[in-house]
């Protein structure tokens, strides 16, 4: 009860409380006259996205190695636990760039090799094939891609995959053009002379 009587005897009014902090009444009026206008600026809700790289193909999202911005929750709850993506870091970007440069250099080297091989095939001249002759210019059987591969191996000691060889239909004696698809951008055209023995 002593605390209740002490509280009753203390003069707690607004002015006495203000005087205890500010001091005199002149200062109090100055403080009350200076009205500060506070401006509250609303901020846009931060977009919670993550820049990621896909480790494998994801349906309706992208292909392996693709850089994407995805929602943080999608990454955290689906892509990360499934091991389908990882956050892009400067180190990872540098590694990706180096890997891309290596791949480009390898593609360029393969294309140059194909161009050199095409030049070799085209400068050889004509390959000759003997077939048993029939009536007039006709031959027995046809010349196939496997026949051409065997001829190249015998004359140039080079292995050629028969899947890259495109031989026209040959049923007569004469000169034909055989195409070799050495690279998606490089095709060699080789002459093939068919004669009867």
Contact map, one row per residue, 1 for C-alpha under 8 A:
11111000000000000000000000000000000000000000000000000000000000000000000000000000000000000000000000000000000000000000000000000000000000000000000000000000000000000000000000000000000000000000000000000
11111100000000000000000000000000000000000000000000000000000000000000000000000000000000000000000000000000000000000000000000000000000000000000000000000000000000000000000000000000000000000000000000000
11111110000000000000000000000000000000000000000000000000000000000000000000000000000000000000000000000000000000000000000000000000000000000000000000000000000000000000000000000000000000000000000000000
11111111000000000000000000000000000000000000000000000000000000000000000000000000000000000000000000000000000000000000000000000000000000000000000000000000000000000000000000000000000000000000000000000
11111111100000000000000000000000000000000000000000000000000000000000000000000000000000000000000000000000000000000000000000000000000000000000000000000000000000000000000000000000000000000000000000000
01111111110000000000000000000000000000000000000000000000000000000000000000000000000000000000000000000000000000000000000000000000000000000000000000000000000000000000000000000000000000000000000000000
00111111110000000000000000000000000000000000000000000000000000000000000000000000000000000000000000000000000000000000000000000000000000000000000000000000000000000000000000000000000000000000000000000
00011111111000000000000000000000000000000000000000000000000000000000000000000000000000000000000000000000000000000000000000000000000000000000000000000000000000000000000000000000000000000000000000000
00001111111000000000000000000000000000000000000000000000000000000000000000000000000000000000000000000000000000000000000000000000000000000000000000000000000000000000000000000000000000000000000000000
00000111111100000000000000000000000000000000000000000000000000000000000000000000000000000000000000000000000000000000000000000000000000000000000000000000000000000000000000000000000000000000000000000
00000001111110010000000000000000000000000000000000000000000000000000000000000000000000000000000000000000000000000000000000000000000000000000000000000000000000000000000000000000000000000000000000000
00000000011111011000000000000000000000000000000000000000000000000000000000000000000000000000000000000000000000000000000000000000000000000000000000000000000000000000000000000000000000000000000000000
00000000001111111000000000000000000000000000000000000000000000000000000000000000000000000000000000000000000000000000000000000000000000000000000000000000000000000000000000000000000000000000000000000
00000000000111111100000000000000000000000000000000000000000000000000000000000000000000000000000000000000000000000000000000000000000000000000000000000000000000000000000000000000000000000000000000000
00000000000011111110000000000000000000000000000000000000000000000000000000000000000000000000000000000000000000000000000000000000000000000000000000000000000000000000000000000000000000000000000000000
00000000001111111111000000000000000000000000000000000000000000000000000000000000000000000000000000000000000000000000000000000000000000000000000000000000000000000000000000000000000000000000000000000
00000000000111111111100000000000000000000000000000000000000000000000000000000000000000000000000000000000000000000000000000000000000000000000000000000000000000000000000000000000000000000000000000000
00000000000001111111111000010000000000000000000000000000000000000000000000000000000000000000000000000000000000000000000000000000000000000000000000000000000000000000000000000000000000000000000000000
00000000000000111111111110010000000000000000000000000000000000000000000000000000000000000000000000000000000000000000000000000000000000000000000000000000000000000000000000000000000000000000000000000
00000000000000011111111000000000000000000000000000000000000000000000000000000000000000000000000000000000000000000000000000000000000000000000000000000000000000000000000000000000000000000000000000000
00000000000000001111111000000000000000000000000000000000000000000000000000000000000000000000000000000000000000000000000000000000000000000000000000000000000000000000000000000000000000000000000000000
00000000000000000111111100110000000000000000000000000000000000000000000000000000000000000000000000000000000000000000000000000000000000000000000000000000000000000000000000000000000000000000000000000
00000000000000000111111110110000000000000000000000000000000000000000000000000000000000000000000000000000000000000000000000000000000000000000000000000000000000000000000000000000000000000000000000000
00000000000000000010011111110000000000000000000000000000000000000000000000000000000000000000000000000000000000000000000000000000000000000000000000000000000000000000000000000000000000000000000000000
00000000000000000010001111111000000000000000000000000000000000000000000000000000000000000000000000000000000000000000000000000000000000000000000000000000000000000000000000000000000000000000000000000
00000000000000000000000111111100000000000000000000000000000000000000000000000000000000000000000000000000000000000000000000000000000000000000000000000000000000000000000000000000000000000000000000000
00000000000000000000011111111110000000000000000000000000000000000000000000000000000000000000000000000000000000000000000000000000000000000000000000000000000000000000000000000000000000000000000000000
00000000000000000110011111111111000000000000000000000000000000000000000000000000000000000000000000000000000000000000000000000000000000000000000000000000000000000000000000000000000000000000000000000
00000000000000000000000011111111100000000000000000000000000000000000000000000000000000000000000000000000000000000000000000000000000000000000000000000000000000000000000000000000000000000000000000000
00000000000000000000000001111111110000000000000000000000000000000000000000000000000000000000000000000000000000000000000000000000000000000000000000000000000000000000000000000000000000000000000000000
00000000000000000000000000111111111000000000000000000000000000000000000000000000000000000000000000000000000000000000000000000000000000000000000000000000000000000000000000000000000000000000000000000
00000000000000000000000000011111111000000000000000000000000000000000000000000000000000000000000000000000000000000000000000000000000000000000000000000000000000000000000000000000000000000000000000000
00000000000000000000000000001111111000000000000000000000000000000000000000000000000000000000000000000000000000000000000000000000000000000000000000000000000000000000000000000000000000000000000000000
00000000000000000000000000000111111100000000000000000000000000000000000000000000000000000000000000000000000000000000000000000000000000000000000000000000000000000000000000000000000000000000000000000
00000000000000000000000000000011111110000000000000000000000000000000000000000000000000000000000000000000000000000000000000000000000000000000000000000000000000000000000000000000000000000000000000000
00000000000000000000000000000000011111000000000000000000000000000000000000000000000000000000000000000000000000000000000000000000000000000000000000000000000000000000000000000000000000000000000000000
00000000000000000000000000000000001111100000000000000000000000000000000000000000000000000000000000000000000000000000000000000000000000000000000000000000000000000000000000000000000000000000000000000
00000000000000000000000000000000000111110000000000000000000000000000000000000000000000000000000000000000000000000000000000000000000000000000000000000000000000000000000000000000000000000000000000000
00000000000000000000000000000000000011111000000000000000000000000000000000000000000000000000000000000000000000000000000000000000000000000000000000000000000000000000000000000000000000000000000000000
00000000000000000000000000000000000001111100000000000000000000000000000000000000000000000000000000000000000000000000000000000000000000000000000000000000000000000000000000000000000000000000000000000
00000000000000000000000000000000000000111110000000000000000000000000000000000000000000000000000000000000000000000000000000000000000000000000000000000000000000000000000000000000000000000000000000000
00000000000000000000000000000000000000011111000000000000000000000000000000000000000000000000000000000000000000000000000000000000000000000000000000000000000000000000000000000000000000000000000000000
00000000000000000000000000000000000000001111100000000000000000000000000000000000000000000000000000000000000000000000000000000000000000000000000000000000000000000000000000000000000000000000000000000
00000000000000000000000000000000000000000111110000000000000000000000000000000000000000000000000000000000000000000000000000000000000000000000000000000000000000000000000000000000000000000000000000000
00000000000000000000000000000000000000000011111000000000000000000000000000000000000000000000000000000000000000000000000000000000000000000000000000000000000000000000000000000000000000000000000000000
00000000000000000000000000000000000000000001111100000000000000000000000000000000000000000000000000000000000000000000000000000000000000000000000000000000000000000000000000000000000000000000000000000
00000000000000000000000000000000000000000000111110000000000000000000000000000000000000000000000000000000000000000000000000000000000000000000000000000000000000000000000000000000000000000000000000000
00000000000000000000000000000000000000000000011111000000000000000000001100000000000000000000000000000000000000000000000000000000000000000000000000000000000000000000000000000000000000000000000000000
00000000000000000000000000000000000000000000001111100000000000000000111100000000000000000000000000000000000000000000000000000000000000000000000000000000000000000000000000000000000000000000000000000
00000000000000000000000000000000000000000000000111110000000000000000111100100000000000100000000000000000000000000000000000000000000000000000000000000000000000000000000000000000000000000000000000000
00000000000000000000000000000000000000000000000011111000000000000011110000000000000000110000000000000000000000000000000000000000000000000000000000000000000000000000000000000000000000000000000000000
00000000000000000000000000000000000000000000000001111100000000000011110000000000000011110000000000000000000000000000000000000000000000000000000000000000000000000000000000000000000000000000000000000
00000000000000000000000000000000000000000000000000111110000000011111000000000000000011110000000000000000000000000000000000000000000000000000000000000000000000000000000000000000000000000000000000000
00000000000000000000000000000000000000000000000000011111110001111111000000000000000111000000000000000000000000000000000000000000000000000000000000000000000000000000000000000000000000000000000000000
00000000000000000000000000000000000000000000000000001111100000011000000000000000001111000000000000000000000000000000000000000000000000000000000000000000000000000000000000000000000000000000000000000
00000000000000000000000000000000000000000000000000000111110000111000000000000000000110000000000000000000000000000000000000000000000000000000000000000000000000000000000000000000000000000000000000000
00000000000000000000000000000000000000000000000000000111111011110000000000000000000100000000000000000000000000000000000000000000000000000000000000000000000000000000000000000000000000000000000000000
00000000000000000000000000000000000000000000000000000101111111110000000000000000000100000000000000000000000000000000000000000000000000000000000000000000000000000000000000000000000000000000000000000
00000000000000000000000000000000000000000000000000000000111111000000000000000000000000000000000000000000000000000000000000000000000000000000000000000000000000000000000000000000000000000000000000000
00000000000000000000000000000000000000000000000000000000011111000000000000000000000000000000000000000000000000000000000000000000000000000000000000000000000000000000000000000000000000000000000000000
00000000000000000000000000000000000000000000000000000000111111100000000000000000000000000000000000000000000000000000000000000000000000000000000000000000000000000000000000000000000000000000000000000
00000000000000000000000000000000000000000000000000000100111111110100000000000000000000000000000000000000000000000000000000000000000000000000000000000000000000000000000000000000000000000000000000000
00000000000000000000000000000000000000000000000000000101110011111100000000000000000000000000000000000000000000000000000000000000000000000000000000000000000000000000000000000000000000000000000000000
00000000000000000000000000000000000000000000000000001111110001111100000000000000000000000000000000000000000000000000000000000000000000000000000000000000000000000000000000000000000000000000000000000
00000000000000000000000000000000000000000000000000001111000000111110000000000000000000000000000000000000000000000000000000000000000000000000000000000000000000000000000000000000000000000000000000000
00000000000000000000000000000000000000000000000000001100000001111111000000000000000000000000000000000000000000000000000000000000000000000000000000000000000000000000000000000000000000000000000000000
00000000000000000000000000000000000000000000000000111100000000001111100000000000000000000000000000000000000000000000000000000000000000000000000000000000000000000000000000000000000000000000000000000
00000000000000000000000000000000000000000000000000111100000000000111110000000000000000000000000000000000000000000000000000000000000000000000000000000000000000000000000000000000000000000000000000000
00000000000000000000000000000000000000000000000011110000000000000011111000000000000000000000000000000000000000000000000000000000000000000000000000000000000000000000000000000000000000000000000000000
00000000000000000000000000000000000000000000000011110000000000000001111101100000000000000000000000000000000000000000000000000000000000000000000000000000000000000000000000000000000000000000000000000
00000000000000000000000000000000000000000000000111000000000000000000111111100000000000000000000000000000000000000000000000000000000000000000000000000000000000000000000000000000000000000000000000000
00000000000000000000000000000000000000000000000111000000000000000000011111110000000000000000000000000000000000000000000000000000000000000000000000000000000000000000000000000000000000000000000000000
00000000000000000000000000000000000000000000000000000000000000000000001111111100000000000000000000000000000000000000000000000000000000000000000000000000000000000000000000000000000000000000000000000
00000000000000000000000000000000000000000000000000000000000000000000011111111110000000000000000000000000000000000000000000000000000000000000000000000000000000000000000000000000000000000000000000000
00000000000000000000000000000000000000000000000001000000000000000000011111111111000010000000000000000000000000000000000000000000000000000000000000000000000000000000000000000000000000000000000000000
00000000000000000000000000000000000000000000000000000000000000000000000111111111100000000000000000000000000000000000000000000000000000000000000000000000000000000000000000000000000000000000000000000
00000000000000000000000000000000000000000000000000000000000000000000000011111111100000000000000000000000000000000000000000000000000000000000000000000000000000000000000000000000000000000000000000000
00000000000000000000000000000000000000000000000000000000000000000000000011111111110000000000000000000000000000000000000000000000000000000000000000000000000000000000000000000000000000000000000000000
00000000000000000000000000000000000000000000000000000000000000000000000001111111111111000000000000000000000000000000000000000000000000000000000000000000000000000000000000000000000000000000000000000
00000000000000000000000000000000000000000000000000000000000000000000000000111111111111000000000000000000000000000000000000000000000000000000000000000000000000000000000000000000000000000000000000000
00000000000000000000000000000000000000000000000000000000000000000000000000011111111100000000000000000000000000000000000000000000000000000000000000000000000000000000000000000000000000000000000000000
00000000000000000000000000000000000000000000000000000000000000000000000000000111111100000000000000000000000000000000000000000000000000000000000000000000000000000000000000000000000000000000000000000
00000000000000000000000000000000000000000000000000000010000000000000000000000011111111000000000000000000000000000000000000000000000000000000000000000000000000000000000000000000000000000000000000000
00000000000000000000000000000000000000000000000000000111110000000000000000000011111111000000000000000000000000000000000000000000000000000000000000000000000000000000000000000000000000000000000000000
00000000000000000000000000000000000000000000000000011111000000000000000000100011001111100000000000000000000000000000000000000000000000000000000000000000000000000000000000000000000000000000000000000
00000000000000000000000000000000000000000000000000011110000000000000000000000011001111110000000000000000000000000000000000000000000000000000000000000000000000000000000000000000000000000000000000000
00000000000000000000000000000000000000000000000001111000000000000000000000000000000011111000000000000000000000000000000000000000000000000000000000000000000000000000000000000000000000000000000000000
00000000000000000000000000000000000000000000000000111000000000000000000000000000000001111101100000000000000000000000000000000000000000000000000000000000000000000000000000000000000000000000000000000
00000000000000000000000000000000000000000000000000000000000000000000000000000000000000111111100000000000000000000000000000000000000000000000000000000000000000000000000000000000000000000000000000000
00000000000000000000000000000000000000000000000000000000000000000000000000000000000000011111110000000000000000000000000000000000000000000000000000000000000000000000000000000000000000000000000000000
00000000000000000000000000000000000000000000000000000000000000000000000000000000000000001111111000000000000000000000000000000000000000000000000000000000000000000000000000000000000000000000000000000
00000000000000000000000000000000000000000000000000000000000000000000000000000000000000011111111100000000000000000000000000000000000000000000000000000000000000000000000000000000000000000000000000000
00000000000000000000000000000000000000000000000000000000000000000000000000000000000000011111111110000000000000000000000000000000000000000000000000000000000000000000000000000000000000000000000000000
00000000000000000000000000000000000000000000000000000000000000000000000000000000000000000111111111000000000000000000000000000000000000000000000000000000000000000000000000000000000000000000000000000
00000000000000000000000000000000000000000000000000000000000000000000000000000000000000000011111111100000000000000000000000000000000000000000000000000000000000000000000000000000000000000000000000000
00000000000000000000000000000000000000000000000000000000000000000000000000000000000000000001111111110000000000000000000000000000000000000000000000000000000000000000000000000000000000000000000000000
00000000000000000000000000000000000000000000000000000000000000000000000000000000000000000000111111111000000000000000000000000000000000000000000000000000000000000000000000000000000000000000000000000
00000000000000000000000000000000000000000000000000000000000000000000000000000000000000000000011111111100000000000000000000000000000000000000000000000000000000000000000000000000000000000000000000000
00000000000000000000000000000000000000000000000000000000000000000000000000000000000000000000001111111110000000000000000000000000000000000000000000000000000000000000000000000000000000000000000000000
00000000000000000000000000000000000000000000000000000000000000000000000000000000000000000000000111111111000000000000000000000000000000000000000000000000000000000000000000000000000000000000000000000
00000000000000000000000000000000000000000000000000000000000000000000000000000000000000000000000011111111100000000000000000000000000000000000000000000000000000000000000000000000000000000000000000000
00000000000000000000000000000000000000000000000000000000000000000000000000000000000000000000000001111111110000000000000000000000000000000000000000000000000000000000000000000000000000000000000000000
00000000000000000000000000000000000000000000000000000000000000000000000000000000000000000000000000111111111000000000000000000000000000000000000000000000000000000000000000000000000000000000000000000
00000000000000000000000000000000000000000000000000000000000000000000000000000000000000000000000000011111111100000000000000000000000000000000000000000000000000000000000000000000000000000000000000000
00000000000000000000000000000000000000000000000000000000000000000000000000000000000000000000000000001111111110000000000000000000000000000000000000000000000000000000000000000000000000000000000000000
00000000000000000000000000000000000000000000000000000000000000000000000000000000000000000000000000000111111111000000000000000000000000000000000000000000000000000000000000000000000000000000000000000
00000000000000000000000000000000000000000000000000000000000000000000000000000000000000000000000000000011111111100000000000000000000000000000000000000000000000000000000000000000000000000000000000000
00000000000000000000000000000000000000000000000000000000000000000000000000000000000000000000000000000001111111110000000000000000000000000000000000000000000000000000000000000000000000000000000000000
00000000000000000000000000000000000000000000000000000000000000000000000000000000000000000000000000000000111111111000000000000000000000000000000000000000000000000000000000000000000000000000000000000
00000000000000000000000000000000000000000000000000000000000000000000000000000000000000000000000000000000011111111100000000000000000000000000000000000000000000000000000000000000000000000000000000000
00000000000000000000000000000000000000000000000000000000000000000000000000000000000000000000000000000000001111111110000000000000000000000000000000000000000000000000000000000000000000101100000000000
00000000000000000000000000000000000000000000000000000000000000000000000000000000000000000000000000000000000111111111000000000000000000000000000000000000000000000000000000000000000000000000000000000
00000000000000000000000000000000000000000000000000000000000000000000000000000000000000000000000000000000000011111111100000000000000000000000000000000000000000000000000000000000000000000000000000000
00000000000000000000000000000000000000000000000000000000000000000000000000000000000000000000000000000000000001111111110000000000000000000000000000000000000000000000000000000000000001100100000000000
00000000000000000000000000000000000000000000000000000000000000000000000000000000000000000000000000000000000000111111111000000000000000000000000000000000000000000000000000000000000000000100000000000
00000000000000000000000000000000000000000000000000000000000000000000000000000000000000000000000000000000000000011111111100000000000000000000000000000000000000000000000000000000000000000000000000000
00000000000000000000000000000000000000000000000000000000000000000000000000000000000000000000000000000000000000001111111110000000000000000000000000000000000000000000000000000000000001000000000000000
00000000000000000000000000000000000000000000000000000000000000000000000000000000000000000000000000000000000000000111111111000000000000000000000000000000000000000000000000000000000001000111100000000
00000000000000000000000000000000000000000000000000000000000000000000000000000000000000000000000000000000000000000011111111100000000000000000000000000000000000000000000000000000000000000001000000000
00000000000000000000000000000000000000000000000000000000000000000000000000000000000000000000000000000000000000000001111111110000000000000000000000000000000000000000000000000000000000000000000000000
00000000000000000000000000000000000000000000000000000000000000000000000000000000000000000000000000000000000000000000111111111000000000000000000000000000000000000000000000000000000000000001110000000
00000000000000000000000000000000000000000000000000000000000000000000000000000000000000000000000000000000000000000000011111111000000000000000000000000000000000000000000000000000000000000001110000000
00000000000000000000000000000000000000000000000000000000000000000000000000000000000000000000000000000000000000000000001111111000000000000000000000000000000000000000000000000000000000000000000000000
00000000000000000000000000000000000000000000000000000000000000000000000000000000000000000000000000000000000000000000000111111110000000000000000000000000000000000000000000000000000000000000000000000
00000000000000000000000000000000000000000000000000000000000000000000000000000000000000000000000000000000000000000000000011111110000000000000000000000000000000000000000000000000000000000000011000000
00000000000000000000000000000000000000000000000000000000000000000000000000000000000000000000000000000000000000000000000000011111000000000000000000000000000000000000000000000000000000000000011110000
00000000000000000000000000000000000000000000000000000000000000000000000000000000000000000000000000000000000000000000000000011111100000000000000000000011000000000000000000000000000000000000011110000
00000000000000000000000000000000000000000000000000000000000000000000000000000000000000000000000000000000000000000000000000000111110000000000000000000010000000000000000000000000000000000000000111100
00000000000000000000000000000000000000000000000000000000000000000000000000000000000000000000000000000000000000000000000000000011111000000000000000000010000000000000000000000000000000000000000111100
00000000000000000000000000000000000000000000000000000000000000000000000000000000000000000000000000000000000000000000000000000001111100000000000000000000000000000000000000000000000000000000000001111
00000000000000000000000000000000000000000000000000000000000000000000000000000000000000000000000000000000000000000000000000000000111110000011000000000000000000000000000000000000000000000000000001111
00000000000000000000000000000000000000000000000000000000000000000000000000000000000000000000000000000000000000000000000000000000011111000011000000000000000000000000000000000000000000000000000000011
00000000000000000000000000000000000000000000000000000000000000000000000000000000000000000000000000000000000000000000000000000000001111111111000000000000000000000000000000000000000000000000000000111
00000000000000000000000000000000000000000000000000000000000000000000000000000000000000000000000000000000000000000000000000000000000111111111000000000000000000000000000000000000000000000000000000000
00000000000000000000000000000000000000000000000000000000000000000000000000000000000000000000000000000000000000000000000000000000000011111110000000000000000000000000000000000000000000000000000000000
00000000000000000000000000000000000000000000000000000000000000000000000000000000000000000000000000000000000000000000000000000000000011111100000000000000000000000000000000000000000000000000000000000
00000000000000000000000000000000000000000000000000000000000000000000000000000000000000000000000000000000000000000000000000000000000011111110000000000000000000000000000000011000000000000000000000000
00000000000000000000000000000000000000000000000000000000000000000000000000000000000000000000000000000000000000000000000000000000000011111111000000000000000000000000000000111000000000000000000000000
00000000000000000000000000000000000000000000000000000000000000000000000000000000000000000000000000000000000000000000000000000000001111101111110000000000000000000000000000111000000000000000000000010
00000000000000000000000000000000000000000000000000000000000000000000000000000000000000000000000000000000000000000000000000000000001111000111110000000000000000000000000000100000000000000000000000000
00000000000000000000000000000000000000000000000000000000000000000000000000000000000000000000000000000000000000000000000000000000000000000011111000000000000000000000000000100000000000000000000000000
00000000000000000000000000000000000000000000000000000000000000000000000000000000000000000000000000000000000000000000000000000000000000000011111100000000000000000000000011100000000000000000000000000
00000000000000000000000000000000000000000000000000000000000000000000000000000000000000000000000000000000000000000000000000000000000000000000111110110000000000000000001011100000000000000000000000000
00000000000000000000000000000000000000000000000000000000000000000000000000000000000000000000000000000000000000000000000000000000000000000000011111110000000000000000001000000000000000000000000000000
00000000000000000000000000000000000000000000000000000000000000000000000000000000000000000000000000000000000000000000000000000000000000000000001111111000000000000110111000000000000000000000000000000
00000000000000000000000000000000000000000000000000000000000000000000000000000000000000000000000000000000000000000000000000000000000000000000000111111100000000000100000000000000000000000000000000000
00000000000000000000000000000000000000000000000000000000000000000000000000000000000000000000000000000000000000000000000000000000000000000000001111111110000000000000000000000000000000000000000000000
00000000000000000000000000000000000000000000000000000000000000000000000000000000000000000000000000000000000000000000000000000000000000000000001111111111000000000000000000000000000000000000000000000
00000000000000000000000000000000000000000000000000000000000000000000000000000000000000000000000000000000000000000000000000000000000000000000000011111111100000111100000000000000000000000000000000000
00000000000000000000000000000000000000000000000000000000000000000000000000000000000000000000000000000000000000000000000000000000000000000000000001111111110000000000000000000000000000000000000000000
00000000000000000000000000000000000000000000000000000000000000000000000000000000000000000000000000000000000000000000000000000011100000000000000000111111111000000000000000000000000000000000000000000
00000000000000000000000000000000000000000000000000000000000000000000000000000000000000000000000000000000000000000000000000000010000000000000000000011111111111110000000000000000000000000000000000000
00000000000000000000000000000000000000000000000000000000000000000000000000000000000000000000000000000000000000000000000000000000000000000000000000001111111111110000000000000000000000000000000000000
00000000000000000000000000000000000000000000000000000000000000000000000000000000000000000000000000000000000000000000000000000000000000000000000000000111111110000000000000000000000000000000000000000
00000000000000000000000000000000000000000000000000000000000000000000000000000000000000000000000000000000000000000000000000000000000000000000000000000011111110000000000000000000000000000000000000000
00000000000000000000000000000000000000000000000000000000000000000000000000000000000000000000000000000000000000000000000000000000000000000000000000000001111111000000000000000000000000000000000000000
00000000000000000000000000000000000000000000000000000000000000000000000000000000000000000000000000000000000000000000000000000000000000000000000000000001111111100000000000000000000000000000000000000
00000000000000000000000000000000000000000000000000000000000000000000000000000000000000000000000000000000000000000000000000000000000000000000000000000001100111110000000000000000000000000000000000000
00000000000000000000000000000000000000000000000000000000000000000000000000000000000000000000000000000000000000000000000000000000000000000000000000001001100011111000000000000000000000000000000000000
00000000000000000000000000000000000000000000000000000000000000000000000000000000000000000000000000000000000000000000000000000000000000000000000000001001100001111101000000000000000000000000000000000
00000000000000000000000000000000000000000000000000000000000000000000000000000000000000000000000000000000000000000000000000000000000000000000000000001000000000111111100000000000000000000000000000000
00000000000000000000000000000000000000000000000000000000000000000000000000000000000000000000000000000000000000000000000000000000000000000000000011001000000000011111100000000000000000000000000000000
00000000000000000000000000000000000000000000000000000000000000000000000000000000000000000000000000000000000000000000000000000000000000000000000010000000000000001111110000000000000000000000000000000
00000000000000000000000000000000000000000000000000000000000000000000000000000000000000000000000000000000000000000000000000000000000000000000000000000000000000011111110000000000000111000000000000000
00000000000000000000000000000000000000000000000000000000000000000000000000000000000000000000000000000000000000000000000000000000000000000000000010000000000000001111111000000000011110000000000000000
00000000000000000000000000000000000000000000000000000000000000000000000000000000000000000000000000000000000000000000000000000000000000000000000010000000000000000011111100000000011110000000000000000
00000000000000000000000000000000000000000000000000000000000000000000000000000000000000000000000000000000000000000000000000000000000000000000001110000000000000000000111111000000111000000000000000000
00000000000000000000000000000000000000000000000000000000000000000000000000000000000000000000000000000000000000000000000000000000000000000000000000000000000000000000011111000001110000000000000000000
00000000000000000000000000000000000000000000000000000000000000000000000000000000000000000000000000000000000000000000000000000000000000000000011000000000000000000000001111100000000000000000000000000
00000000000000000000000000000000000000000000000000000000000000000000000000000000000000000000000000000000000000000000000000000000000000000000011000000000000000000000001111110001000000000000000000000
00000000000000000000000000000000000000000000000000000000000000000000000000000000000000000000000000000000000000000000000000000000000000000111111000000000000000000000000011111000000000000000000000000
00000000000000000000000000000000000000000000000000000000000000000000000000000000000000000000000000000000000000000000000000000000000000001110000000000000000000000000000001111100000000000000000001000
00000000000000000000000000000000000000000000000000000000000000000000000000000000000000000000000000000000000000000000000000000000000000001110000000000000000000000000000000111110000000000000000011110
00000000000000000000000000000000000000000000000000000000000000000000000000000000000000000000000000000000000000000000000000000000000000000000000000000000000000000000000000011111000000000000000011100
00000000000000000000000000000000000000000000000000000000000000000000000000000000000000000000000000000000000000000000000000000000000000000000000000000000000000000000000000001111100000000000001111000
00000000000000000000000000000000000000000000000000000000000000000000000000000000000000000000000000000000000000000000000000000000000000000000000000000000000000000000000101000111110000000000001111000
00000000000000000000000000000000000000000000000000000000000000000000000000000000000000000000000000000000000000000000000000000000000000000000000000000000000000000000001100000011111000000000111100000
00000000000000000000000000000000000000000000000000000000000000000000000000000000000000000000000000000000000000000000000000000000000000000000000000000000000000000000111100000001111100000000111100000
00000000000000000000000000000000000000000000000000000000000000000000000000000000000000000000000000000000000000000000000000000000000000000000000000000000000000000000111000000000111110000011110000000
00000000000000000000000000000000000000000000000000000000000000000000000000000000000000000000000000000000000000000000000000000000000000000000000000000000000000000001110000000000011111000011110000000
00000000000000000000000000000000000000000000000000000000000000000000000000000000000000000000000000000000000000000000000000000000000000000000000000000000000000000001110000000000001111110111000000000
00000000000000000000000000000000000000000000000000000000000000000000000000000000000000000000000000000000000000000100110000000000000000000000000000000000000000000001000000000000000111110111000000000
00000000000000000000000000000000000000000000000000000000000000000000000000000000000000000000000000000000000000100100000000000000000000000000000000000000000000000000000000000000000011111110000000000
00000000000000000000000000000000000000000000000000000000000000000000000000000000000000000000000000000000000000000000000000000000000000000000000000000000000000000000000000000000000011111110000000000
00000000000000000000000000000000000000000000000000000000000000000000000000000000000000000000000000000000000000100000000000000000000000000000000000000000000000000000000000000000000000111110000000000
00000000000000000000000000000000000000000000000000000000000000000000000000000000000000000000000000000000000000100110010000000000000000000000000000000000000000000000000000000000000011111111000000000
00000000000000000000000000000000000000000000000000000000000000000000000000000000000000000000000000000000000000000000010000000000000000000000000000000000000000000000000000000000001111111111100000000
00000000000000000000000000000000000000000000000000000000000000000000000000000000000000000000000000000000000000000000011011000000000000000000000000000000000000000000000000000000001111000111110000000
00000000000000000000000000000000000000000000000000000000000000000000000000000000000000000000000000000000000000000000010011000000000000000000000000000000000000000000000000000000111100000011111000000
00000000000000000000000000000000000000000000000000000000000000000000000000000000000000000000000000000000000000000000000011001110000000000000000000000000000000000000000000000000111100000001111100000
00000000000000000000000000000000000000000000000000000000000000000000000000000000000000000000000000000000000000000000000000001110000000000000000000000000000000000000000000000011110000000000111110000
00000000000000000000000000000000000000000000000000000000000000000000000000000000000000000000000000000000000000000000000000000111100000000000000000000000000000000000000000000011110000000000011111000
00000000000000000000000000000000000000000000000000000000000000000000000000000000000000000000000000000000000000000000000000000111100000000000000000000000000000000000000000001111000000000000001111100
00000000000000000000000000000000000000000000000000000000000000000000000000000000000000000000000000000000000000000000000000000001111000000000000000000000000000000000000000011111000000000000000111110
00000000000000000000000000000000000000000000000000000000000000000000000000000000000000000000000000000000000000000000000000000001111010000000000000000000000000000000000000001100000000000000000011111
00000000000000000000000000000000000000000000000000000000000000000000000000000000000000000000000000000000000000000000000000000000011110000010000000000000000000000000000000001000000000000000000001111
00000000000000000000000000000000000000000000000000000000000000000000000000000000000000000000000000000000000000000000000000000000011110000000000000000000000000000000000000000000000000000000000000111
